[in-house]
Each structure stands twice: as C-alpha cells, then as structure tokens.
Amino acid sequence: GSLVVNYPFDDDEQGIAIYSKSPDDAVFQQLALSYSKENAQMYQGSPCKDMYPTEYFPHGITNGAQWYNVPG
C-alpha cells in the first residue's frame, strides 16, 4: 500500500471518478493535513519510492478520486 491520507469523495452522484467536493471539503483537507504532518515520511509525499517510483502526494494527502476510485 501507500503511505497517504485519502479524503472523500471518490465519485460524483453518477458514480464517475472525479473530484467531488463535499460541503466539508476544507475540513477534510485540514484533518488529512494535520494527520500527515505528524508522520514525516508521509508528509514528504513520496513514501514508497521503491514500489511506486512515480507516485507523489503533495504534503502526503490526496482526494479519493484523484488517486483511485472506490464507488459507493
């Protein structure tokens, strides 16, 4: 797996994998960032270079749809 904080949402109302901001999007991002900052390796954004050399998550966080979709 990857060392990253994934915040909602993964899809829109039709189930399409796009960044779908929730009314609490800013809160989710702040919580994810607060968590990530407590783990120096996660916060770097490229924690698994051997397994996923091109994977990068700015500040160790990502929106679900920007990484991979989990419908539902």
N, C-alpha and C positions, 0 to 999 in steps of 0.2 A: 504494500500500500504506500501511500504518500503521507508525508507529514504536513498537513494543511488543515486550516479551519474552513469548512464549507458552510456558507449561509444560504437560506432559502431565497428565492424559489427556483425550482428546476424547469418549470414549464409554464405556459400560459393557460388560459381557460380551455383552449382546444387541444392541449397536450403537446404543443410544439415547443421544442427545446430552445427557448430564448430567455434572456434576462427579463424576468417579470418582477418588477419591484412590488413589494408588499407595502402597505401603509406604514409598517415599522422597519423599512429597509435601512434607514440610518441607524436605528438601534441595533439591528442585527449586525451591521458592519462594525459598529463600535464595540459590541461584545466580542465579535470574532477577532478584532484587532487587539483588544485587551488581553484575550487569551493567548494569542500568538506572541505578543511582546514578552510573555513570561517564559517562552521557550526560544532561546537564541537561535538554535538550528532552524526551527520552523520560521521564525521571523526573517531569516535570510532569503527565503523564497525558493531556494533550490536544494531541498534537503536530501534528495535521493539521486544524486548525480550519477552513481554507478548504474542504477536501474533505469532511470528516466533522464537521460542527459539533456533533453531539450525542454523539460518541464520547468516552468517558472511561475511562481505565485507572488506577486508584489506584496511585501510585508507578511507573507505566509497565509493569506486569506484568498478565497475565491467564491464567486457565486456559483451555485449548483449547475446552472445551465451553461456557464462559461467553461466548466470543467467537463462534466458528463451528465447526461440527463437521467434522472430517476423519476419516472412518471408516477403521479398519484399524490 
